[in-house]
Structures are given as structure tokens and as C-alpha cells.
Amino acid sequence: MNRVKRAIIMAAGYGNRMLPITHTIPKPLIKVNGISMIETIIQALLKNEIEEIYIVVGYLKEQFKMLTKKYPMVSLIENPYFESCNNISSLYVAREHLEEAMILDGDQIIYNKDILSPNFHCSGYNCVWTEDYTEEWLLSAEGNRIVSCSRSGGSKGWQLYSISRWTREDGRKLKEQLELEFEIRRNRQIYWDDVPMFCYFGEYELEMYPMNRQDVKEIDNIKELAAIDKNYLKYII
């Protein structure tokens, strides 16, 4: 049994699909029913005794400083590449912390803190079974082992969520691969998940960790935000 010792929260992007709100506030700091999305993640991590937390910041980075005062266990890592590169750059700048780590996107709401359990067998991703069509990445599995991933989505499969855990060995491997792709191959317009899921898929034994759809909410646009918090209806009416 492995145990997560640290967490990396990705929060450097623009959040363009949440304009005009994100003109003045980073998407992870948007409050939903009184609490920012990223704080639901931090609080869930702390409930699971994961107390070494790194947040990768870029856009409007100064606004995240208040989190380090409220949560002394939080450290900020600046991503100087966020304006020109995809999110591979955010994990690249946090690559020294990948061993025994959980990696999460900062723009999701955690409703069930248990889904961030620190105990795990193999590296892998939290997933939700979907019968209906989705455009999100969709996994196929044999038992709990991930055997393939579709970038173009589909139906009747396991939808990948941006919550993953990495063993010490796989964290070291991922660090080396990020350096190779980012520094040497200059492959900077891909998602960081492309590295283990496509570039080097055969070098990992990845598991899926099932959860329920209501356990977590990824908010992609203002319409979805307003459906949860009516204070934002003014942006779509």
C-alpha cells in the first residue's frame, strides 16, 4: 500500500471559458456558494491528512497569496510559462514534488472528501462511469487497470477526472519524462496527462479509482456555475 505525502494543485491558467468573471479573479478562486473552488480541495486534502500542498500559479498569481496566510501548509510555485504553454508547463515547474504525490486541477469542487484518500495501490486516476456520450477523456479498463484512453471521448466508459496519485517510482519516472518532453523535445502544447497516458503509456501500470459523479464537480463555463450558484445568473441573462 502506498500513501500520498503531498499534493500539487494546478491553478495557473486563464480560465477563458469563465469570462468575464475571470477578468478580475482566477478561476480556482471563484466562490461557489460562499467558498472558493480551490478551498474545497485544500480542505479535503487536510481532512485526509495531506498537509504538504503546492499550488502552481500564473495568471493573477498575487491573489493566491491569501491562501498561504489562511493555510500555512500551502506553498506557491510560480509558472513563468503559463502564457505561452499548455499545462504541461505547470507540472514541469512542480516536478521536484512528484514522488508519492496527488495531482489535481484547482477549478473543481470537492463534495465528498473521501475521494481524496491518501491510500492507494498503484498510480492512477479517479474516474466516473458514464453511459452517455462525453467529450472528456474516456478510459477503458480491465478490472481496475487502465488499458486505453480516448482523447475524443465516447460513451460507456470511465471518464477521467483531474485527480491522480503517483507512487515514488512513478513520480521519479514522470519527472524525467516531463524534462525530456519540455526541455529537449520542446513539446509544450500538450496536457501534462498526455505524458503518462499517451507518450509513455506502456511504461506505467495505471489503475482507475471509481467515484460517483456527485462526489466532485468540474465547472467548465458560466452556465454550469450559475446552475450551482444563482448569484451568477446575471452573467447569462
C-alpha positions as a Markdown table, in Angstrom:
| # | Residue | x | y | z |
|---|---|---|---|---|
| 1 | Met | 0.0 | 0.0 | 0.0 |
| 2 | Asn | 1.3 | 3.5 | -1.0 |
| 3 | Arg | 0.3 | 6.7 | 0.7 |
| 4 | Val | 0.2 | 10.2 | -0.6 |
| 5 | Lys | 2.5 | 12.6 | 1.2 |
| 6 | Arg | 2.0 | 15.8 | -0.8 |
| 7 | Ala | -0.4 | 17.4 | -3.3 |
| 8 | Ile | 0.1 | 19.6 | -6.3 |
| 9 | Ile | -2.8 | 21.8 | -7.3 |
| 10 | Met | -2.7 | 23.2 | -10.9 |
| 11 | Ala | -4.1 | 26.8 | -10.9 |
| 12 | Ala | -2.0 | 28.8 | -13.4 |
| 13 | Gly | -4.4 | 29.1 | -16.3 |
| 14 | Tyr | -6.6 | 32.0 | -17.6 |
| 15 | Gly | -10.0 | 30.3 | -17.3 |
| 16 | Asn | -11.1 | 31.8 | -20.6 |
| 17 | Arg | -14.4 | 29.9 | -20.6 |
| 18 | Met | -15.4 | 31.8 | -17.4 |
| 19 | Leu | -15.1 | 35.3 | -18.8 |
| 20 | Pro | -16.0 | 38.0 | -17.8 |
| 21 | Ile | -15.6 | 36.8 | -14.2 |
| 22 | Thr | -12.0 | 35.7 | -14.8 |
| 23 | His | -11.1 | 39.2 | -16.0 |
| 24 | Thr | -10.5 | 40.0 | -12.3 |
| 25 | Ile | -10.2 | 36.7 | -10.4 |
| 26 | Pro | -8.5 | 33.4 | -11.3 |
| 27 | Lys | -11.0 | 30.6 | -11.9 |
| 28 | Pro | -9.9 | 28.5 | -8.9 |
| 29 | Leu | -10.6 | 31.4 | -6.6 |
| 30 | Ile | -14.2 | 31.9 | -7.8 |
| 31 | Lys | -16.5 | 31.4 | -4.8 |
| 32 | Val | -19.3 | 28.9 | -5.3 |
| 33 | Asn | -22.0 | 29.2 | -2.5 |
| 34 | Gly | -19.6 | 31.0 | -0.3 |
| 35 | Ile | -16.4 | 29.1 | -0.7 |
| 36 | Ser | -13.7 | 29.2 | -3.5 |
| 37 | Met | -13.3 | 26.1 | -5.6 |
| 38 | Ile | -9.7 | 25.6 | -4.6 |
| 39 | Glu | -10.5 | 25.8 | -0.9 |
| 40 | Thr | -12.8 | 22.8 | -1.2 |
| 41 | Ile | -9.8 | 20.9 | -2.5 |
| 42 | Ile | -7.4 | 22.2 | 0.2 |
| 43 | Gln | -9.9 | 21.4 | 3.0 |
| 44 | Ala | -10.5 | 17.9 | 1.6 |
| 45 | Leu | -6.7 | 17.3 | 1.4 |
| 46 | Leu | -6.3 | 18.4 | 5.1 |
| 47 | Lys | -9.2 | 16.2 | 6.1 |
| 48 | Asn | -7.2 | 13.3 | 4.6 |
| 49 | Glu | -4.0 | 14.4 | 6.5 |
| 50 | Ile | -2.3 | 15.5 | 3.3 |
| 51 | Glu | -0.5 | 18.6 | 4.7 |
| 52 | Glu | 2.2 | 19.4 | 2.2 |
| 53 | Ile | 0.4 | 21.3 | -0.5 |
| 54 | Tyr | 1.8 | 23.1 | -3.5 |
| 55 | Ile | -0.3 | 25.4 | -5.7 |
| 56 | Val | 1.1 | 26.2 | -9.2 |
| 57 | Val | 0.1 | 29.8 | -10.0 |
| 58 | Gly | 0.5 | 32.1 | -13.0 |
| 59 | Tyr | -2.5 | 34.3 | -14.1 |
| 60 | Leu | -3.3 | 36.8 | -11.4 |
| 61 | Lys | -0.8 | 35.0 | -9.1 |
| 62 | Glu | -0.8 | 37.6 | -6.4 |
| 63 | Gln | -4.4 | 36.7 | -5.4 |
| 64 | Phe | -3.3 | 33.3 | -4.3 |
| 65 | Lys | -1.1 | 34.7 | -1.5 |
| 66 | Met | -4.0 | 35.0 | 0.9 |
| 67 | Leu | -4.3 | 31.1 | 0.8 |
| 68 | Thr | -0.8 | 30.8 | 2.3 |
| 69 | Lys | -1.9 | 33.0 | 5.2 |
| 70 | Lys | -5.1 | 31.1 | 5.8 |
| 71 | Tyr | -3.4 | 27.7 | 5.3 |
| 72 | Pro | 0.2 | 27.8 | 6.4 |
| 73 | Met | 0.9 | 24.4 | 4.9 |
| 74 | Val | 0.3 | 25.8 | 1.4 |
| 75 | Ser | 3.3 | 26.9 | -0.8 |
| 76 | Leu | 3.0 | 28.6 | -4.1 |
| 77 | Ile | 5.1 | 27.7 | -7.2 |
| 78 | Glu | 5.1 | 30.2 | -10.0 |
| 79 | Asn | 4.8 | 29.0 | -13.6 |
| 80 | Pro | 6.5 | 31.6 | -15.8 |
| 81 | Tyr | 5.5 | 29.7 | -18.9 |
| 82 | Phe | 1.7 | 29.8 | -18.4 |
| 83 | Glu | 1.0 | 32.5 | -21.1 |
| 84 | Ser | 2.6 | 30.5 | -23.9 |
| 85 | Cys | 2.4 | 26.8 | -22.9 |
| 86 | Asn | -0.2 | 24.3 | -22.1 |
| 87 | Asn | -0.5 | 22.8 | -18.6 |
| 88 | Ile | 2.5 | 20.5 | -19.1 |
| 89 | Ser | 4.4 | 23.6 | -18.0 |
| 90 | Ser | 2.7 | 23.8 | -14.7 |
| 91 | Leu | 3.6 | 20.2 | -13.7 |
| 92 | Tyr | 7.1 | 20.8 | -15.1 |
| 93 | Val | 7.8 | 23.6 | -12.7 |
| 94 | Ala | 6.5 | 21.4 | -9.8 |
| 95 | Arg | 8.4 | 18.3 | -10.9 |
| 96 | Glu | 10.6 | 18.1 | -7.8 |
| 97 | His | 7.5 | 17.2 | -5.8 |
| 98 | Leu | 6.0 | 14.3 | -7.8 |
| 99 | Glu | 7.0 | 11.4 | -5.6 |
| 100 | Glu | 4.1 | 10.0 | -3.6 |
| 101 | Ala | 2.0 | 12.9 | -4.8 |
| 102 | Met | -1.6 | 13.6 | -5.7 |
| 103 | Ile | -2.1 | 16.0 | -8.6 |
| 104 | Leu | -5.3 | 17.9 | -9.0 |
| 105 | Asp | -6.8 | 20.8 | -11.1 |
| 106 | Gly | -7.7 | 23.8 | -8.9 |
| 107 | Asp | -11.0 | 24.5 | -10.7 |
| 108 | Gln | -13.1 | 21.7 | -9.3 |
| 109 | Ile | -15.4 | 21.4 | -6.3 |
| 110 | Ile | -14.9 | 18.5 | -3.9 |
| 111 | Tyr | -18.2 | 17.5 | -2.3 |
| 112 | Asn | -17.0 | 14.1 | -0.9 |
| 113 | Lys | -13.7 | 14.5 | 0.9 |
| 114 | Asp | -13.2 | 10.7 | 0.9 |
| 115 | Ile | -12.4 | 10.6 | -2.8 |
| 116 | Leu | -9.0 | 12.2 | -1.9 |
| 117 | Ser | -8.0 | 9.3 | 0.3 |
| 118 | Pro | -4.2 | 9.2 | 0.6 |
| 119 | Asn | -4.0 | 5.4 | 0.5 |
| 120 | Phe | -3.6 | 3.7 | -2.9 |
| 121 | His | -2.1 | 0.6 | -4.6 |
| 122 | Cys | -0.9 | 1.8 | -7.9 |
| 123 | Ser | -0.6 | 5.1 | -9.7 |
| 124 | Gly | -3.8 | 6.1 | -11.4 |
| 125 | Tyr | -6.8 | 8.4 | -11.8 |
| 126 | Asn | -10.1 | 9.0 | -10.2 |
| 127 | Cys | -12.8 | 8.1 | -12.7 |
| 128 | Val | -16.6 | 8.1 | -13.1 |
| 129 | Trp | -18.5 | 5.6 | -15.1 |
| 130 | Thr | -20.6 | 7.2 | -17.9 |
| 131 | Glu | -23.2 | 5.6 | -20.1 |
| 132 | Asp | -23.9 | 8.8 | -22.0 |
| 133 | Tyr | -21.6 | 10.4 | -24.6 |
| 134 | Thr | -18.9 | 12.7 | -23.2 |
| 135 | Glu | -16.3 | 14.8 | -25.0 |
| 136 | Glu | -13.9 | 14.3 | -22.0 |
| 137 | Trp | -11.1 | 11.8 | -22.0 |
| 138 | Leu | -12.6 | 8.3 | -21.7 |
| 139 | Leu | -10.8 | 5.2 | -20.3 |
| 140 | Ser | -11.2 | 1.6 | -20.9 |
| 141 | Ala | -10.3 | -0.8 | -18.1 |
| 142 | Glu | -9.9 | -4.5 | -17.3 |
| 143 | Gly | -10.8 | -4.8 | -13.7 |
| 144 | Asn | -9.3 | -1.6 | -12.2 |
| 145 | Arg | -6.4 | -1.5 | -14.6 |
| 146 | Ile | -6.5 | 1.2 | -17.3 |
| 147 | Val | -5.8 | -0.3 | -20.7 |
| 148 | Ser | -6.5 | 2.6 | -23.1 |
| 149 | Cys | -7.7 | 6.2 | -23.2 |
| 150 | Ser | -9.6 | 8.1 | -25.8 |
| 151 | Arg | -9.0 | 11.9 | -26.2 |
| 152 | Ser | -12.1 | 12.3 | -28.3 |
| 153 | Gly | -14.5 | 10.9 | -25.6 |
| 154 | Gly | -17.3 | 8.4 | -26.2 |
| 155 | Ser | -19.8 | 6.6 | -24.2 |
| 156 | Lys | -20.0 | 3.5 | -21.9 |
| 157 | Gly | -16.6 | 4.1 | -20.3 |
| 158 | Trp | -14.7 | 5.6 | -17.4 |
| 159 | Gln | -14.5 | 9.4 | -17.6 |
| 160 | Leu | -11.1 | 10.6 | -16.4 |
| 161 | Tyr | -11.1 | 13.3 | -13.7 |
| 162 | Ser | -8.2 | 15.5 | -12.8 |
| 163 | Ile | -7.4 | 13.7 | -9.6 |
| 164 | Ser | -4.4 | 11.4 | -9.8 |
| 165 | Arg | -1.9 | 9.6 | -7.4 |
| 166 | Trp | 1.7 | 8.7 | -8.2 |
| 167 | Thr | 4.0 | 6.3 | -6.4 |
| 168 | Arg | 7.6 | 7.2 | -5.5 |
| 169 | Glu | 8.9 | 5.3 | -8.5 |
| 170 | Asp | 6.4 | 6.6 | -11.0 |
| 171 | Gly | 6.8 | 10.1 | -9.7 |
| 172 | Arg | 10.6 | 9.9 | -10.5 |
| 173 | Lys | 9.8 | 8.5 | -13.9 |
| 174 | Leu | 7.2 | 11.2 | -14.6 |
| 175 | Lys | 9.8 | 13.9 | -13.6 |
| 176 | Glu | 12.3 | 12.6 | -16.1 |
| 177 | Gln | 9.7 | 12.3 | -18.9 |
| 178 | Leu | 8.5 | 15.9 | -18.2 |
| 179 | Glu | 12.1 | 17.2 | -18.5 |
| 180 | Leu | 12.6 | 15.2 | -21.7 |
| 181 | Glu | 9.4 | 16.5 | -23.3 |
| 182 | Phe | 9.5 | 20.1 | -22.1 |
| 183 | Glu | 13.2 | 20.8 | -22.2 |
| 184 | Ile | 14.6 | 18.6 | -25.0 |
| 185 | Arg | 11.7 | 17.9 | -27.4 |
| 186 | Arg | 10.1 | 21.3 | -26.7 |
| 187 | Asn | 6.7 | 19.6 | -26.6 |
| 188 | Arg | 5.0 | 22.4 | -24.7 |
| 189 | Gln | 1.4 | 22.5 | -26.1 |
| 190 | Ile | 0.2 | 19.3 | -24.6 |
| 191 | Tyr | -1.6 | 18.5 | -21.4 |
| 192 | Trp | 0.7 | 17.0 | -18.7 |
| 193 | Asp | -1.6 | 13.9 | -18.7 |
| 194 | Asp | -0.5 | 13.2 | -22.2 |
| 195 | Val | 2.9 | 12.2 | -20.9 |
| 196 | Pro | 1.8 | 9.1 | -18.9 |
| 197 | Met | -1.4 | 8.4 | -20.8 |
| 198 | Phe | -0.1 | 8.6 | -24.4 |
| 199 | Cys | 3.7 | 9.5 | -24.7 |
| 200 | Tyr | 4.8 | 6.8 | -22.3 |
| 201 | Phe | 1.7 | 4.7 | -21.6 |
| 202 | Gly | 3.5 | 1.4 | -21.8 |
| 203 | Glu | 5.9 | 2.4 | -19.0 |
| 204 | Tyr | 3.1 | 2.6 | -16.4 |
| 205 | Glu | 0.6 | 0.3 | -14.8 |
| 206 | Leu | -2.2 | 2.7 | -14.1 |
| 207 | Glu | -5.3 | 2.0 | -12.1 |
| 208 | Met | -8.7 | 3.8 | -12.0 |
| 209 | Tyr | -10.2 | 4.8 | -8.7 |
| 210 | Pro | -14.0 | 4.8 | -9.1 |
| 211 | Met | -16.1 | 7.5 | -7.6 |
| 212 | Asn | -19.6 | 8.9 | -8.1 |
| 213 | Arg | -20.4 | 11.9 | -10.3 |
| 214 | Gln | -21.9 | 13.8 | -7.3 |
| 215 | Asp | -18.6 | 13.5 | -5.4 |
| 216 | Val | -16.9 | 16.2 | -7.5 |
| 217 | Lys | -17.9 | 18.9 | -9.9 |
| 218 | Glu | -15.8 | 20.3 | -12.7 |
| 219 | Ile | -17.2 | 23.6 | -13.8 |
| 220 | Asp | -16.4 | 24.4 | -17.4 |
| 221 | Asn | -18.4 | 27.5 | -18.1 |
| 222 | Ile | -20.6 | 30.3 | -16.5 |
| 223 | Lys | -23.8 | 28.4 | -17.3 |
| 224 | Glu | -22.7 | 25.5 | -15.2 |
| 225 | Leu | -21.6 | 27.8 | -12.5 |
| 226 | Ala | -24.9 | 29.6 | -12.4 |
| 227 | Ala | -26.8 | 26.3 | -12.2 |
| 228 | Ile | -25.0 | 25.7 | -8.9 |
| 229 | Asp | -24.9 | 29.2 | -7.5 |
| 230 | Lys | -27.7 | 31.6 | -8.6 |
| 231 | Asn | -25.6 | 34.6 | -7.8 |
| 232 | Tyr | -24.0 | 34.1 | -11.2 |
| 233 | Leu | -27.3 | 34.1 | -13.2 |
| 234 | Lys | -26.7 | 37.8 | -14.0 |
| 235 | Tyr | -23.9 | 36.7 | -16.3 |
| 236 | Ile | -26.1 | 34.6 | -18.6 |
| 237 | Ile | -29.4 | 36.6 | -18.6 |
